[in-house]
Amino acid sequence: MFLPLIQYGPSTLGLLLALAAWYAKRRSHVPLPATARISTAAAMVITLACMIAFTAWGVFPTWMPPLGEDGFLVMALARNVVPLLLCAAVLLFLMPRIDAPSPRGSAELAPRTLVSFASRSWLVSAAAVTVGVIIVSILAGLASSPDDSGRYVMYGVEVSNDTSARTTIYGWWFSLPCLVLIVIIVAIALIELAVISSPPLAVDRDDDIARRTARTRTVLAVSTGGLLLHLGTVFQSLQGASSLRLGVQAGPAGWVELGSSFAAIGPVLLVASYISVILGFAMWWSVLLSALRVRTRQRSGSART
């Protein structure tokens, strides 16, 4: 009972959160072209299925043989990389293709920017998550130390030259490839925002603005959701490192137990990990629900006519 809760609980809670947000905003949806809805729905179904399956399998990979140190590190790297790879793949697949408007389209005197069709809340959320991931990655990398093979994946508590304890942490060996992927995700997202904002507005100005706003929201939701899922695995690694303990016999002082320098925030890191994963799933679910929601409402409208 407890294992399935860990495996499927975050994705289920994310779905419930996305459904609640969908219900609250069900009357303010923006219809997108059929091709955009179909491609978005298909991409998110596949992506969510892969992410849920990988998350569930990663909690308890029963079918895998016993892993050595190298295999364990590769698995840990995969847990951090997979959300970013899926995010980048979805963004590439959903690269918008906006048809050029007719010559009767309206011209804008004020120049449009990459964020002209993005709400302030989405921009702040995306920027905060991106900056947060980078800062946490740098701090974790600075706290890491090399293992016997020179890979910066270890964190240690040392009492003396002969007495120490070590465990794995999200060090440079993990964070550098992920930071490269994060830069790629940000670059893809910026290119998509440019593709959305740059063409002149169509004849139906209000409808065109609404659709571009919806496309922009999709780009930001996919990219922010992927970064949150990745951030959740980072927090989980840091929480594991924070629980490191070392006990030594200190003569007359008796038994002394030492821990990591950030042991006090271990529970906070655990909660932050679950919150990040749940919010990441919620954002991805919201993109899927938006596509399915528009299709359902259009069917209902056609049935009434």
C-alpha positions as CSV (number, residue, x, y, z in Angstrom):
1,M,0.0,0.0,0.0
2,F,2.8,2.4,0.9
3,L,4.9,1.7,-2.2
4,P,2.1,2.5,-4.8
5,L,1.5,5.7,-2.9
6,I,5.1,6.7,-3.4
7,Q,5.1,5.6,-7.0
8,Y,1.9,7.1,-8.2
9,G,0.9,9.6,-5.4
10,P,2.7,12.7,-6.9
11,S,1.3,12.2,-10.4
12,T,-2.2,11.6,-9.0
13,L,-2.1,14.7,-6.8
14,G,-0.8,16.7,-9.7
15,L,-3.7,15.5,-11.8
16,L,-6.2,16.5,-9.1
17,L,-4.6,19.9,-8.8
18,A,-4.8,20.4,-12.5
19,L,-8.4,19.3,-12.5
20,A,-9.2,21.8,-9.8
21,A,-7.5,24.6,-11.8
22,W,-9.3,23.5,-14.9
23,Y,-12.7,23.6,-13.2
24,A,-12.0,27.0,-11.8
25,K,-11.1,28.4,-15.2
26,R,-13.4,26.3,-17.4
27,R,-15.2,29.3,-18.9
28,S,-12.1,31.2,-19.8
29,H,-10.6,28.7,-22.3
30,V,-9.2,29.7,-25.7
31,P,-9.9,27.4,-28.7
32,L,-6.8,26.5,-30.7
33,P,-6.6,25.0,-34.2
34,A,-7.5,21.3,-34.4
35,T,-3.9,20.4,-35.5
36,A,-2.5,22.2,-32.4
37,R,-4.9,20.5,-30.1
38,I,-4.3,17.0,-31.5
39,S,-0.5,17.4,-31.5
40,T,-0.5,18.8,-28.0
41,A,-2.7,16.1,-26.6
42,A,-0.7,13.3,-28.2
43,A,2.6,14.7,-27.1
44,M,1.5,15.2,-23.5
45,V,-0.1,11.7,-23.3
46,I,3.1,10.1,-24.4
47,T,5.2,12.3,-22.2
48,L,3.1,11.9,-19.0
49,A,3.0,8.1,-19.6
50,C,6.8,7.9,-19.9
51,M,7.3,10.2,-16.8
52,I,4.8,8.3,-14.6
53,A,6.2,4.9,-15.6
54,F,9.8,6.0,-15.1
55,T,9.0,7.6,-11.7
56,A,7.2,4.4,-10.6
57,W,9.9,2.2,-11.8
58,G,12.7,4.3,-10.3
59,V,11.2,4.0,-6.8
60,F,11.7,0.3,-6.8
61,P,13.3,-1.2,-10.0
62,T,12.5,-4.8,-9.2
63,W,13.5,-6.3,-12.5
64,M,17.0,-4.9,-12.6
65,P,20.0,-7.0,-11.4
66,P,22.0,-5.7,-8.4
67,L,23.8,-2.5,-9.4
68,G,27.4,-1.7,-8.6
69,E,28.6,1.8,-7.9
70,D,28.8,2.8,-11.5
71,G,25.3,1.4,-12.2
72,F,23.9,3.2,-9.2
73,L,25.4,6.5,-10.4
74,V,24.0,6.0,-13.9
75,M,20.5,5.4,-12.4
76,A,20.8,8.5,-10.3
77,L,21.8,10.5,-13.3
78,A,18.9,9.2,-15.3
79,R,16.5,10.3,-12.6
80,N,17.8,13.8,-13.0
81,V,18.1,13.8,-16.8
82,V,14.9,12.1,-17.9
83,P,12.5,15.0,-16.9
84,L,14.6,17.5,-18.8
85,L,14.9,15.2,-21.9
86,L,11.2,14.7,-22.0
87,C,10.6,18.5,-21.6
88,A,13.0,19.4,-24.4
89,A,11.4,16.7,-26.7
90,V,7.9,18.0,-26.1
91,L,8.9,21.6,-26.7
92,L,10.5,20.6,-30.0
93,F,7.5,18.6,-31.0
94,L,5.1,21.5,-30.1
95,M,7.2,24.2,-32.0
96,P,4.3,26.4,-33.2
97,R,3.7,26.9,-36.9
98,I,1.8,30.1,-37.3
99,D,0.4,30.8,-40.7
100,A,1.2,34.2,-42.1
101,P,-1.9,36.5,-41.9
102,S,-3.6,38.0,-44.8
103,P,-2.5,41.5,-45.9
104,R,-5.6,42.9,-44.2
105,G,-4.1,41.9,-40.8
106,S,-3.8,44.8,-38.3
107,A,-0.4,46.4,-37.7
108,E,0.9,47.1,-34.2
109,L,2.5,50.4,-33.5
110,A,4.1,49.2,-30.3
111,P,6.8,46.6,-30.9
112,R,6.0,43.1,-29.7
113,T,8.6,41.2,-27.6
114,L,9.0,37.6,-26.6
115,V,6.8,38.1,-23.6
116,S,4.1,40.2,-25.2
117,F,1.5,37.4,-24.9
118,A,2.6,36.0,-21.5
119,S,1.0,36.8,-18.2
120,R,3.1,38.2,-15.4
121,S,2.4,35.2,-13.1
122,W,3.6,32.7,-15.7
123,L,6.7,34.7,-16.4
124,V,7.5,35.1,-12.7
125,S,7.0,31.4,-12.1
126,A,9.1,30.3,-15.0
127,A,11.9,32.7,-14.1
128,A,11.8,31.8,-10.4
129,V,12.0,28.1,-11.1
130,T,14.8,28.4,-13.6
131,V,16.9,30.6,-11.3
132,G,16.1,28.3,-8.4
133,V,17.3,25.2,-10.2
134,I,20.5,26.9,-11.2
135,I,21.3,28.2,-7.7
136,V,20.6,24.9,-6.1
137,S,22.7,23.1,-8.7
138,I,25.6,25.4,-8.1
139,L,25.4,25.2,-4.3
140,A,25.1,21.4,-4.4
141,G,28.1,21.2,-6.8
142,L,30.2,23.4,-4.5
143,A,29.4,21.0,-1.6
144,S,30.3,17.9,-3.5
145,S,33.7,16.1,-3.5
146,P,35.3,13.6,-5.9
147,D,35.0,9.9,-5.4
148,D,37.8,7.4,-6.1
149,S,37.3,7.9,-9.9
150,G,37.3,11.7,-9.7
151,R,33.6,12.1,-10.2
152,Y,32.1,14.9,-8.1
153,V,29.2,12.9,-6.6
154,M,30.1,12.6,-2.9
155,Y,29.4,14.5,0.3
156,G,31.3,13.8,3.4
157,V,31.4,14.4,7.1
158,E,35.0,14.2,8.4
159,V,36.0,14.0,12.1
160,S,39.7,13.2,11.5
161,N,41.9,11.9,8.8
162,D,40.9,8.4,9.7
163,T,37.3,8.9,10.6
164,S,34.7,10.1,8.1
165,A,31.4,9.2,6.4
166,R,30.4,9.8,2.8
167,T,27.2,9.6,0.7
168,T,26.2,10.6,-2.7
169,I,24.9,14.1,-3.5
170,Y,23.8,16.1,-6.6
171,G,27.4,17.1,-7.4
172,W,29.0,18.5,-10.5
173,W,29.0,15.1,-12.2
174,F,25.2,15.2,-12.1
175,S,24.5,18.9,-12.4
176,L,26.7,19.9,-15.4
177,P,24.9,17.7,-17.9
178,C,21.6,18.9,-16.5
179,L,22.6,22.5,-16.6
180,V,23.4,22.0,-20.3
181,L,19.9,20.6,-20.9
182,I,18.4,23.4,-18.9
183,V,20.1,25.9,-21.2
184,I,18.8,24.0,-24.2
185,I,15.2,24.0,-22.8
186,V,15.4,27.8,-22.2
187,A,16.7,28.4,-25.7
188,I,14.0,26.3,-27.3
189,A,11.3,28.1,-25.2
190,L,12.7,31.5,-26.2
191,I,12.7,30.5,-29.9
192,E,9.1,29.3,-29.6
193,L,8.0,32.6,-27.9
194,A,9.7,34.5,-30.7
195,V,7.8,32.4,-33.3
196,I,4.6,33.1,-31.5
197,S,5.0,36.8,-31.0
198,S,6.8,37.9,-34.2
199,P,4.2,37.5,-37.0
200,P,1.7,40.4,-37.6
201,L,-1.7,40.0,-36.1
202,A,-4.5,38.4,-38.1
203,V,-7.6,40.1,-39.3
204,D,-9.5,38.9,-36.2
205,R,-7.1,40.6,-33.9
206,D,-8.8,39.6,-30.6
207,D,-9.0,35.9,-31.5
208,D,-5.4,35.9,-32.7
209,I,-4.1,37.5,-29.5
210,A,-6.1,34.9,-27.4
211,R,-4.6,32.0,-29.4
212,R,-1.1,33.3,-29.1
213,T,-1.6,33.8,-25.4
214,A,-2.7,30.2,-25.1
215,R,0.3,29.0,-27.1
216,T,2.6,31.0,-24.9
217,R,1.0,29.6,-21.8
218,T,1.6,26.1,-23.1
219,V,5.3,26.7,-23.7
220,L,5.8,28.1,-20.3
221,A,3.8,25.4,-18.6
222,V,5.7,22.6,-20.3
223,S,9.1,24.1,-19.6
224,T,8.3,25.1,-16.0
225,G,6.8,21.7,-15.3
226,G,9.9,19.9,-16.6
227,L,12.2,22.1,-14.5
228,L,10.0,21.5,-11.4
229,L,10.1,17.7,-11.9
230,H,13.9,17.9,-12.2
231,L,14.1,20.2,-9.1
232,G,12.2,17.6,-7.2
233,T,14.9,15.0,-7.8
234,V,17.5,17.5,-6.8
235,F,15.8,18.2,-3.5
236,Q,15.5,14.5,-2.9
237,S,19.2,14.0,-3.4
238,L,20.0,16.8,-1.0
239,Q,17.6,15.5,1.5
240,G,19.3,12.1,1.4
241,A,22.7,13.8,1.9
242,S,21.3,15.9,4.8
243,S,20.5,12.7,6.7
244,L,24.2,11.6,6.8
245,R,25.3,10.7,10.4
246,L,28.6,9.7,11.9
247,G,29.1,8.5,15.4
248,V,32.4,8.3,17.2
249,Q,33.7,7.5,20.6
250,A,35.2,10.7,22.0
251,G,36.9,9.4,25.1
252,P,35.6,11.0,28.3
253,A,32.9,12.8,26.4
254,G,31.4,9.5,25.4
255,W,29.6,8.7,22.2
256,V,29.4,11.7,19.9
257,E,27.2,11.8,16.8
258,L,27.9,14.3,14.0
259,G,25.8,15.1,10.9
260,S,25.8,17.2,7.8
261,S,26.0,20.9,8.0
262,F,22.4,21.3,6.6
263,A,20.8,18.4,8.5
264,A,18.3,20.9,10.1
265,I,16.6,21.6,6.7
266,G,16.3,17.9,5.8
267,P,12.6,17.8,6.4
268,V,12.1,21.0,4.5
269,L,14.0,19.5,1.5
270,L,11.8,16.4,1.6
271,V,8.6,18.5,1.6
272,A,10.0,20.7,-1.2
273,S,10.8,17.6,-3.2
274,Y,7.3,16.4,-3.1
275,I,5.8,19.8,-3.8
276,S,8.1,20.4,-6.8
277,V,7.2,17.0,-8.3
278,I,3.4,17.5,-7.7
279,L,3.5,21.0,-9.2
280,G,5.5,19.7,-12.2
281,F,3.0,17.0,-12.9
282,A,0.1,19.5,-12.4
283,M,1.6,21.8,-15.1
284,W,2.0,19.0,-17.6
285,W,-1.5,17.6,-16.8
286,S,-2.9,21.1,-17.3
287,V,-1.5,21.3,-20.8
288,L,-3.2,18.0,-21.7
289,L,-6.5,19.0,-20.1
290,S,-6.5,22.3,-22.0
291,A,-6.3,20.4,-25.3
292,L,-8.9,17.9,-24.3
293,R,-11.2,20.5,-22.8
294,V,-11.4,22.6,-25.9
295,R,-12.1,19.6,-28.0
296,T,-14.9,18.5,-25.7
297,R,-16.5,21.9,-25.6
298,Q,-16.4,22.2,-29.3
299,R,-18.2,18.9,-29.7
300,S,-20.8,20.0,-27.2
301,G,-21.3,23.2,-29.2
302,S,-21.7,21.3,-32.5
303,A,-24.2,18.9,-30.9
304,R,-26.5,21.8,-29.9
305,T,-26.5,23.2,-33.4
